[in-house]
Amino acid sequence: MSNPTLATKAPQDVQEVTTRQRSQFELVTRRFLRHRLAVGSLVVFLLIVLFAFVGPLVWKYDHTYIDGPSFSPPSAEYPLGTDQAGHDLLGQSMRGTQQSLKISLMVALIATTFGALWGAIAGFYRGKLDGLLMRLADVVLTLPSIAIAVTLAVNFRGGASWWGLALVLSFLAWAGISRMVRGVVLSLREQEFVEAAKAMGASDMRIIVRHLLPNALGPIIVAATVTIATTILSETALSFIGFGVQRPDTSLGLLINDAKLSVQDQPWLFYFPGLFIILIALTVNFVGDGLRDAFDPRQTLVRR
């Protein structure tokens, strides 16, 4: 016979186990934080952003300072040295990093937004409209980027400014993003949530903006990080050949261009700006890798 006392007490001794379904944001954050290289790269990138935007507010010499000694090596007074004109290279590097980041972030914003909408519309409607939109994107992809950028930068009103250069580079960057988003939307448009939205009377644009693009957010974010890294290198190349940001302003590419004849005698003028370019490109790429792994639906879901 069973003991009624034990039968009564048993349910009280059983620990109740409850589970809570985690949101997509929580799952993505957990996966990203497990990617140590991506997290470390994000920290370094944020430090570079602080260096570029907060540094000029606290450092005693700005990028217009020209009263320093000519070709002074790194010292306590000038931690990164000075150039021939007496510019403090630390102040110049802060300003150059700031302008290069502003250009790359603006290009990522414009190219990703326009390219994502272009690709989503093409993938959603398919047919003749899809063919027309993708052929236009293919034309942009086949253009020689540097040659076109030089031509536009020379003839663009205010092309020497950072925003003019950003618009030129955005024109050349959106097409690849549009093709990527189109491929994602082609698979998403067949999902049940799209059919449900249509049945409820949602307009095509609402379906694209409120349903398709949010579900393609992972690949879009990764594309944006890649665009930041490639834009840094493109801006450097344009400034190096004299068609990027112009004096009295500066950028990392322009600093390298100014120092190309001084690599042997004054190496600090060349290598310090180059180090910032390498750090930005590498950290953004590693962050992109971490985001790609975090958004990958094939990753194992772990409940803790």
C-alpha positions as CSV (number, residue, x, y, z in Angstrom):
1,M,0.0,0.0,0.0
2,S,1.2,3.5,-0.8
3,N,2.0,5.8,2.0
4,P,-0.5,8.8,2.0
5,T,2.0,10.9,3.8
6,L,4.6,10.5,1.1
7,A,2.0,10.9,-1.6
8,T,1.0,14.2,-0.1
9,K,4.6,15.5,0.3
10,A,6.0,14.4,-3.0
11,P,4.6,17.2,-5.1
12,Q,5.9,19.8,-2.7
13,D,9.4,18.4,-3.1
14,V,9.4,18.6,-6.9
15,Q,11.0,21.7,-8.2
16,E,8.9,23.4,-10.8
17,V,10.7,24.0,-14.0
18,T,9.7,26.8,-16.2
19,T,11.1,27.9,-19.6
20,R,10.9,31.3,-21.2
21,Q,11.1,31.6,-25.0
22,R,13.9,33.9,-25.8
23,S,13.5,36.7,-28.3
24,Q,15.4,36.8,-31.6
25,F,17.4,39.8,-30.3
26,E,18.5,37.8,-27.1
27,L,19.5,34.8,-29.2
28,V,21.5,36.9,-31.6
29,T,23.2,38.8,-28.7
30,R,24.1,35.5,-27.0
31,R,25.7,34.1,-30.1
32,F,27.6,37.3,-30.8
33,L,29.0,37.5,-27.3
34,R,30.3,33.9,-27.7
35,H,32.4,35.1,-30.6
36,R,35.4,36.5,-28.7
37,L,37.2,37.9,-31.7
38,A,34.1,39.8,-32.8
39,V,33.5,41.2,-29.3
40,G,37.2,42.3,-28.9
41,S,37.1,43.9,-32.4
42,L,33.9,45.8,-31.5
43,V,35.6,47.1,-28.3
44,V,38.6,48.3,-30.4
45,F,36.4,49.8,-33.0
46,L,34.5,51.8,-30.4
47,L,37.8,53.0,-28.9
48,I,38.8,54.2,-32.4
49,V,35.4,56.1,-32.7
50,L,36.1,57.7,-29.3
51,F,39.6,58.6,-30.4
52,A,38.2,60.2,-33.6
53,F,35.2,62.1,-32.2
54,V,36.1,62.8,-28.5
55,G,39.9,63.1,-28.9
56,P,39.8,66.4,-30.7
57,L,37.7,67.9,-27.9
58,V,40.4,67.2,-25.2
59,W,43.7,67.2,-27.2
60,K,45.5,70.6,-27.2
61,Y,46.4,70.6,-30.9
62,D,43.8,70.4,-33.6
63,H,44.3,69.5,-37.3
64,T,44.9,73.1,-38.3
65,Y,47.8,73.6,-35.9
66,I,51.0,74.5,-37.8
67,D,53.3,76.0,-35.2
68,G,55.2,72.8,-34.3
69,P,58.8,72.0,-35.4
70,S,59.2,70.5,-38.8
71,F,59.6,66.7,-39.0
72,S,59.8,66.2,-35.2
73,P,59.8,62.5,-34.3
74,P,57.3,61.2,-31.7
75,S,57.9,62.8,-28.3
76,A,56.0,63.7,-25.1
77,E,54.9,67.0,-26.6
78,Y,54.0,65.4,-30.0
79,P,53.2,61.7,-29.4
80,L,53.0,60.9,-33.1
81,G,55.5,63.5,-34.3
82,T,55.0,66.4,-36.7
83,D,55.1,66.8,-40.5
84,Q,57.1,69.2,-42.7
85,A,54.6,72.0,-42.1
86,G,54.6,71.6,-38.4
87,H,51.2,69.9,-38.1
88,D,50.8,67.7,-35.0
89,L,50.2,64.2,-36.4
90,L,48.1,63.1,-33.4
91,G,45.6,66.0,-34.1
92,Q,45.8,65.3,-37.8
93,S,45.1,61.5,-37.2
94,M,42.2,62.3,-35.0
95,R,40.6,64.5,-37.7
96,G,41.6,62.1,-40.5
97,T,40.1,59.1,-38.7
98,Q,36.9,61.2,-38.0
99,Q,36.5,62.1,-41.6
100,S,37.2,58.6,-42.9
101,L,34.7,57.1,-40.4
102,K,32.1,59.7,-41.4
103,I,32.5,58.9,-45.1
104,S,32.4,55.1,-44.5
105,L,29.4,55.3,-42.1
106,M,27.5,57.6,-44.5
107,V,28.2,55.3,-47.4
108,A,27.1,52.2,-45.4
109,L,23.8,54.0,-44.5
110,I,23.0,55.3,-48.0
111,A,24.1,52.3,-50.0
112,T,22.6,49.7,-47.6
113,T,19.2,51.5,-47.4
114,F,18.9,52.1,-51.1
115,G,20.3,48.7,-52.1
116,A,18.1,46.9,-49.7
117,L,15.0,48.6,-51.0
118,W,16.0,48.1,-54.6
119,G,16.7,44.4,-54.1
120,A,13.6,43.8,-52.0
121,I,11.3,45.3,-54.7
122,A,13.0,43.3,-57.4
123,G,12.7,40.0,-55.4
124,F,9.1,40.6,-54.4
125,Y,7.7,41.5,-57.8
126,R,10.0,39.3,-59.9
127,G,9.2,39.1,-63.6
128,K,10.0,42.0,-65.9
129,L,10.5,44.5,-63.1
130,D,13.0,42.2,-61.5
131,G,14.9,41.8,-64.7
132,L,15.0,45.6,-65.4
133,L,16.1,46.4,-61.8
134,M,18.8,43.7,-61.7
135,R,20.2,44.7,-65.2
136,L,20.6,48.2,-63.9
137,A,22.4,46.9,-60.9
138,D,24.6,44.8,-63.1
139,V,25.6,47.8,-65.1
140,V,26.8,49.6,-61.9
141,L,28.6,46.4,-60.8
142,T,30.5,46.3,-64.1
143,L,31.7,49.9,-63.9
144,P,35.4,50.4,-63.1
145,S,35.0,51.8,-59.5
146,I,38.1,53.8,-59.1
147,A,37.9,55.4,-62.6
148,I,34.3,56.3,-62.1
149,A,34.9,57.6,-58.6
150,V,37.7,59.8,-59.8
151,T,35.6,61.2,-62.7
152,L,32.6,61.9,-60.4
153,A,34.8,63.4,-57.6
154,V,36.5,65.8,-60.1
155,N,33.2,67.0,-61.6
156,F,31.0,66.8,-58.5
157,R,30.2,70.2,-57.0
158,G,32.0,70.2,-53.6
159,G,33.6,66.9,-54.5
160,A,36.5,67.7,-52.3
161,S,34.3,67.6,-49.2
162,W,33.7,64.4,-47.3
163,W,29.9,64.2,-48.0
164,G,30.5,64.7,-51.8
165,L,33.0,61.8,-51.7
166,A,30.5,59.7,-49.7
167,L,27.8,60.2,-52.3
168,V,30.1,59.1,-55.1
169,L,31.1,56.0,-53.2
170,S,27.5,55.3,-52.3
171,F,26.6,55.3,-56.0
172,L,29.2,52.5,-56.5
173,A,28.3,50.4,-53.5
174,W,24.5,49.8,-53.5
175,A,24.4,47.4,-56.4
176,G,26.1,44.4,-54.7
177,I,23.8,44.9,-51.6
178,S,20.7,44.9,-53.8
179,R,21.6,41.5,-55.4
180,M,22.2,40.0,-52.0
181,V,18.9,41.3,-50.6
182,R,17.0,40.1,-53.7
183,G,18.2,36.6,-53.2
184,V,17.0,36.6,-49.6
185,V,13.6,38.1,-50.5
186,L,13.1,35.5,-53.2
187,S,13.0,32.8,-50.5
188,L,11.1,34.9,-47.9
189,R,8.2,35.9,-50.3
190,E,7.1,32.3,-50.4
191,Q,6.7,32.1,-46.6
192,E,3.3,31.8,-44.9
193,F,3.6,35.1,-43.1
194,V,3.7,36.9,-46.5
195,E,0.5,35.1,-47.6
196,A,-1.1,36.0,-44.3
197,A,-0.2,39.7,-44.7
198,K,-1.7,39.6,-48.2
199,A,-4.9,38.0,-47.0
200,M,-5.2,40.7,-44.3
201,G,-5.1,43.4,-47.1
202,A,-1.6,44.7,-46.5
203,S,-0.2,46.7,-49.4
204,D,2.9,45.5,-51.3
205,M,5.1,48.3,-49.9
206,R,3.9,47.5,-46.3
207,I,4.8,43.8,-46.8
208,I,8.2,44.8,-48.1
209,V,9.0,47.3,-45.4
210,R,7.3,45.7,-42.4
211,H,7.7,42.0,-43.1
212,L,10.4,41.2,-45.7
213,L,13.2,43.6,-44.8
214,P,13.0,43.0,-41.1
215,N,13.3,39.2,-41.7
216,A,16.3,39.9,-44.0
217,L,17.9,42.2,-41.4
218,G,20.8,39.8,-40.5
219,P,22.3,39.7,-44.0
220,I,21.7,43.4,-44.4
221,I,23.6,44.3,-41.3
222,V,26.5,42.1,-42.3
223,A,26.5,43.8,-45.7
224,A,26.6,47.2,-44.0
225,T,29.7,46.2,-42.0
226,V,31.5,44.9,-45.1
227,T,30.6,48.2,-46.8
228,I,32.2,50.2,-44.0
229,A,35.5,48.3,-44.4
230,T,35.6,48.5,-48.2
231,T,34.7,52.2,-48.1
232,I,37.7,52.9,-45.8
233,L,40.0,51.3,-48.3
234,S,38.3,53.0,-51.3
235,E,38.6,56.4,-49.6
236,T,42.2,55.7,-48.9
237,A,42.9,54.8,-52.5
238,L,41.1,57.9,-53.8
239,S,42.9,60.2,-51.4
240,F,46.2,58.5,-52.1
241,I,46.0,59.4,-55.8
242,G,44.8,62.9,-55.0
243,F,41.0,62.7,-55.6
244,G,39.7,62.3,-52.1
245,V,39.4,64.8,-49.2
246,Q,41.5,67.9,-49.9
247,R,43.3,70.4,-47.7
248,P,42.6,72.3,-45.4
249,D,40.6,69.2,-44.3
250,T,42.2,65.8,-44.0
251,S,41.6,62.1,-43.9
252,L,43.6,59.0,-43.3
253,G,44.1,58.5,-47.0
254,L,45.3,62.1,-47.5
255,L,47.7,61.7,-44.6
256,I,49.3,58.7,-46.3
257,N,49.4,60.5,-49.6
258,D,51.2,63.4,-48.0
259,A,53.7,61.1,-46.4
260,K,54.5,58.8,-49.3
261,L,57.7,60.6,-50.1
262,S,58.8,60.6,-46.4
263,V,58.5,56.8,-45.7
264,Q,62.3,56.3,-45.5
265,D,63.3,59.4,-43.5
266,Q,60.1,60.1,-41.4
267,P,58.3,56.7,-41.2
268,W,56.0,57.8,-38.4
269,L,54.1,60.1,-40.9
270,F,53.2,57.1,-43.0
271,Y,52.8,54.2,-40.6
272,F,50.6,55.8,-37.9
273,P,47.7,56.7,-40.3
274,G,48.2,53.3,-42.0
275,L,47.8,51.6,-38.6
276,F,44.5,53.3,-38.1
277,I,43.3,52.2,-41.5
278,I,44.3,48.6,-40.9
279,L,42.6,48.6,-37.5
280,I,39.4,50.0,-38.8
281,A,39.2,47.5,-41.7
282,L,40.1,44.5,-39.6
283,T,37.9,45.2,-36.7
284,V,34.8,46.0,-38.9
285,N,35.4,42.8,-40.8
286,F,35.7,40.7,-37.6
287,V,32.5,42.3,-36.2
288,G,30.8,41.4,-39.5
289,D,31.9,37.8,-39.2
290,G,30.5,37.7,-35.6
291,L,27.2,39.2,-36.8
292,R,27.0,36.7,-39.7
293,D,27.5,33.8,-37.3
294,A,25.0,35.3,-34.8
295,F,22.3,35.7,-37.4
296,D,22.9,32.3,-39.0
297,P,19.7,30.3,-38.3
298,R,21.8,27.1,-38.5
299,Q,23.5,27.9,-35.3
300,T,22.5,25.7,-32.3
301,L,19.9,27.3,-30.1
302,V,21.0,26.9,-26.4
303,R,18.6,27.4,-23.5
304,R,20.0,28.1,-20.1
